[in-house]
Amino acid sequence: MNLKVICLMTSVRGGSKLLQSLLDDHPQIIHFPRTFLLIPFLKKVEDFQEDPKRISDTFISDYERFFSGKVWSKYNRLDKADRLGPNGDESFEIDTNLFRSHFIDIYTQEKADKHSKRLFLSLHYSFQKAKNGFIPDSPIILYHIHDITYVEDLALCVNDFGIDNVKVLFTTRHPVDGLNATFNTYLFRNQLSPLFWYVREVFVFNSNPVASFPDLKIKIVLLELMKSFRKEMMLEIQKWCDLSWNDSLLKSTLMGKEWRGNAQKSKGDIQYKFVWFSPVGFFEKKDTMIFNTLFPSRMKLFGNSYQRRCRNKLLLSILMLMPLKVEVSFAIKSLSLIYWETAFTNIWKKVGEQDSSNLLTKRICACFLAFWRGNILQGIRFYIKRIKLSFSYLVNQPKLEKYDLVWGPNE
């Protein structure tokens, strides 16, 4: 049997968690409840490859939130894994002893020709058995790599399973809308970030995996459409992924329990009235115009609500030297004493909720780290890096990308 792997990748809060939640409870799908990268874990266990107990103990320790929703908030409280179910009062637990026992048996018996493949399969099968008690017929592994820039992890998966057995679902959204949402998410966590790495994701899009594997099957899932046309979207995803239809594909769940999303305010499992993102104000329109000019074919995916381009290269260069909307927002917050007073107060309180020694030291370190990441000098540093990145796309020929939507509103 040629096992199929669906790699889930995304950029700038593009909806990968929402899509995973819709695939979560499908009887054919085997997956971990969130992002897992095999390469870092491979490196961590390379010195004890033939000790399955130690490997399983390392996995349980490194990914404790996979086994208990009650500890999830330590890593990401927006995910609300301790507030599942229709009333928001449920969570989940996976027996770690059962996982360890299954892993030792499966890892010992697994005959994959490559250690990376053996480890990948053993971890997923063991987790599945600890969760549901059995491996489904015709299983498909959902591998949530997350960042579209993590091409090495995708490459390892393709090399282990073969390009004919790997597909990529790439979730994304309008770049300006995505950057705004990412900036606001950091603020909610009492973090201020220049977002350079997310800006780089916007520029790269899916060009890196396309360049590495031109024949790899990649489909784009737009968050704007997934939120408003759930059934139409999931019908096409089900067909493309070779899944049988199951009504669970219409329900957002985490570990089989109703999940209310990872927005700052819990909105429940709802669908939205469809509307394309439309830029507002000078900076959003300026940013959209730059993206329209640099990436005209790609930007058509997002509805073309604002279609202006800049035909003059000199003017375009001037516009690119101006800060992005999120860079302006960063500068305003970074120079605001009111922001830092509120952020330090929230950080001080949050760290104080932890049961630990050296509480004062940890509070001071947490506040210092937040200021180090969010001070205006860091903003200037990453602004310069973003300028270099922008002009590299202006000077060089556009890179090969794929624009195949898994479903569009005109289909």
N, C-alpha and C positions, 0 to 999 in steps of 0.2 A: 504493500500500500504506500503510495506517495502522499505523505502528510502535507496539507496545505497550511501556509502561514500567511495571515493578513497583518501587515505592519501598519500601525496607526501612527501617523506623523502630523505635525501641526505647526502653526506660527501665530504669534501675537494673539493669544486667547482666542484661537480659531474654532473652538468647540470640540476638541478631541475627547474631553471628559463626557460631554453630552452624548456624543456618538458611542463611546464605550458603554455608557449607562443604558443605551438602547439595545446594544448587543449583549449586555451583561448576563441576562437570564435565558438566552437562547440555548436549547439543550445540546447543540453541537459545539458551542463555543467553549474553549478552555482558555483561561487567562488569569492573570493576577489583577487585583482590583485597581491598580494604578501603574504608573510608569516603572519599567524595569529595564536596565541596560546590562546586557550580558558581559560585555568586554571588561568593565571595571570589576565585576564580580569574578570573572575568570582570573584576572590578575591577583585578586585577593586570595584565591584558594589554590593558586598554581603550585605552592609548596607542599600541599597535602591532597593531591588529586585522587589518591587511592584510599582516602579516609572519609567515607560517606557520612559518618556521624559528625565529624568535625565540619564538613561542608554544610550539612543541614543545620547545625548549631549556628554557624556563621550567617546563613541565610535568615534564620529565625531572628537573630540579633539585629542584623542590618535592616530587615524589613518587618519589624514588629507590627507596624500598622496593617500589614496584610492579614494578620492573624487576630487583630482586635480593633474594632472601631472606637473603643473607649480611649485608646491612646492616640488616635488620629490627630486630635487637635494640637498635639505637640508639634506636628509637622505642618499642618494646614487646617486651621479652624474653619476656613471658608467651605471646606468639603462637607462639613456637617455629618461625618460618619457616625457620630454618637447621637444623631437626631434623625434616624431613619423611620420608615413606616408612615402610615396615614396620619398618625397623631404626633409624629416627630419625637416619639419616646422609646424608640428601639435602636439597637446596635447589632453587632455580629461578633462571634467568636469562632475561631478555628482551632481545633485541638493540636497544639504544637507537638505533643508526643506522638499523635497519630501521623502527622506529617513526617516526622523524623523516621518513624518505623517504615512508612511507605517509601520514603526516599532511599533508605538503606537497601531495601529489597529491590526497588526498580533500578537504582544506580548500579547495583552489583550485577543485575541480569541484563541491563541494556547493552546491546552489541553495536551501537553506532560506530562508524569508522573514524569519526573525529571526536576528540574529547569535548570540544565546544558544543557539538550537537548532542552528545550523550548527556552533558550537564543540562543543557537547555530543555531537552525532553524530560529528563528525570525530575527536574524542579517543577515543571508544569503538570506532569502526570501525578506527581505526589500531592501537589496542592489540590488538584481536581479530586483525587480520591479522598483526601482529608475533608474536603468541602462537601462533596455529593456522594461519596462512597463508591463511585464507578467511573470508568472512562467511557464516554458515549461512542456509539457507532458513527463512523465517518466524522471524526473530530476535526475541528479547525482551530488552530492556535491563533489567538489575537495577541499580537506583540506590540504593546504600547511604548514605542521608542520615544515619542513626544516630539522633541525639536527636529525640524526638518534639516538642521545642520549636522545632525548626528549620523553622518553617512557611513562611518566606520562600522557602527552596529548593524546598519542595514546591509552593508557589504558582507559582514560575517554571516548573517542570516541567509543571504543569497548564495554564498559559497557553500554553506552547509546543506541547504535544502534544494538548491538548483533554481535558476531563474524562472522556470516554468511552474514552480510550486509556491512562488512568493508573489504577492500583490501588495500594493500600497494604497491606502486611503489617506489622502492629504486634506485635512480640514483647515479652512482659513476664512478670512473675512476682509472687508475693505480695509486697506492698510492704515488709514488715518483713524478710523473707528477702532481698529485693533490696538493701535498704540495708545489712544485715549483710555481704553478699557484697562490696558496693562498698567498704565501710570496710576489710575485710580485704585487698582488692586494693591499696588505697592503702598499707596497712602493708607489704605485700610489696615495694612499690616504694620503701620508706623515706620515705614521705610520710604526713603526718597532715593530714586534711582534715575540716572541719565538715560537709561534704556538703550544704550548703544547696541547691545547684543540683540535686542528685539528689532531695532532698526535694521541691523544687518540681516536678520531673518526676512524682513520685508523685501529688501533688495534681492536677496538670494532666491526667494520663492522656492520652486522645486528644481532649479537648474543643477544643483550638485548631484542629486540622485539620477537625474536624467543624463548628465554628462558621464557619470560612472557606469550607468546601465541603460543605454539607449532603448533596449528592448524590454525593459521592465514595465509591467502593467501598472499604471498609476491613474487613479481617478481622483478628481477634486470634489470635495464636499464643502459647499458654502454654508457657513453658519446662518446667514440671513435666510436661506432657503430651508435648512434643516429645522429651524425654529418654527417656520410657518407652514411648511408642507411635509410634515413628518411621514405620513403614510406613503405619499408618492416617492419620497426620498428612500424610505426603508424598503419599499418594494424593489426598487432598482438595485440597492445595495445587496439585498438578499439574493437576487439573481446573479449579480456580478461576483459575489463571494461564494456562489454554489451552496447556499444555505437553503434548507427547507423553510417554508413560511411558518412562522409562529407568532401568535398575537403578542408575545413578550417584546417583540421588536417595536411596538408602539408605546411601551411603558419604560419610563426612566427609573432604573434600579441600581443599587449598589449592593453586591453580594446577595442578590435576590430580593432585597427589601426596597420599598419605595424610597426614591431619592429626590430631594427637592432642589437640586442644583447647587452650584457653587458661587452664585451671585452674592453680593454683600447683604441683600435682603432676601429672605426666603420667599419665593414666589410660587412654590409648589411646582408640580409637573404640568405646566401649561403650554399651550401653543400660542403664537403671537400673530397679530395682524401683519401681513407682509408689507414691508416698505424697504426700499433700498436706502442705504446711508447717503445723506446729502450733507456736504460740508457747510459749516456755518462760520462766518467771520473771515477776516483777511488771511490768517495763518493756515486755517484748515483748507481754504480754497487754494492758497498758494502751494501747500504741500500736495494737494490732489493734482494740481496742474503739473507739478514736477513729475509725479508718478505717471500721469497721463502721457507726458512727453517722453520719458525714459522707457516706459513699458506699455505702449499703446495697445498691443494685443491682449496682454494680461488684464488691463484695467477694464476692458469690455466685459469681463466676467461679472463685474460688480455693479452692473446696471446702467452705467453711464449717466447718472443723474447730474453730474457736473463734468462736461466733456472738454473744457477748454485746454488747449495745449500752448506751449510757448515755442514759436517757430524761430525766434532769434536766439542764437547761441550765447551771445554776450549777455542779453537780458536773463536767459536761463541760468547762466553762471552767477549773476548777481542774486537771483532768487535762491540759488542753492547755498550761497554764502550766508543767507539769512537763517535764523534759527527755525527749527521745526516747531510746530505747536507744542509738542510735549517738552521740547527744550525750553521754551518760554515758560511753561508751567513749572518746570523744574527750578528755573532761576527765581521765579517769584516766591516759591515755597522756601527755597534754600536761603533766601535773604530775609525771610520773615521771622521775627522773634516770636510772634504769636504761634506760628507753626511749630517751632522747636520747643516752646514751652509745653504745648499740647502733646507733642510726640514724646518728649522725655517723661511727662507725667504718665502717659499710657504705658510706656516701656517699663518704668519704675514699678507700676502697679502689676503689670503682667508677670515680670520676673519675680515679684514678691509672692505671687500665687503658687510658685514652685516650692516643694519641700526639699530644701537643700542647704548645705553649709555654705559659709562665705557669701551670704546673700548680698551684703553691701558691695563687695568686690564685683560680683556678677552684675549687679545693677549698674554700677559705674562703667564696667566694660561694655555692657549692652548699649548704653547711651553713647559712649564714645564711638563704638563701631557704627551706630546709626548715623552719627554726625560725620564720621570719616567717609562713609559711602555717599552721603548726601550734601556735602559742602560744595560751595560754588566753584572751588578750584577743580574738583572732580568733574563738575559740569563742563567747565572750559576744556579740560583735557579730552573728554569724550566728544565734545562738540568738534574739536579739531580732527579727531579720528573719523567722525561722521562726514566731515567735509572731504577728507581724502577718499573715503568710500564712495561718496556721491560723484566726485569727479572721475573716479576710475570707471564708473558706468557711463559717464558722458563721453569719455575719450575712447573707450574700447567698444568693439562691436557687441551688441546684446547677446547674451548667452542663450543656448537652446533651452526652451522650456516646454512643458506640456500643459494644454488647456482643456483637457477632456473632463467635463463635468459628469459626475455620476448621474445627475438629474438636473434639468433646467426648467424654468417656468414655461418655456414654449414647447416642451415635449408632450 
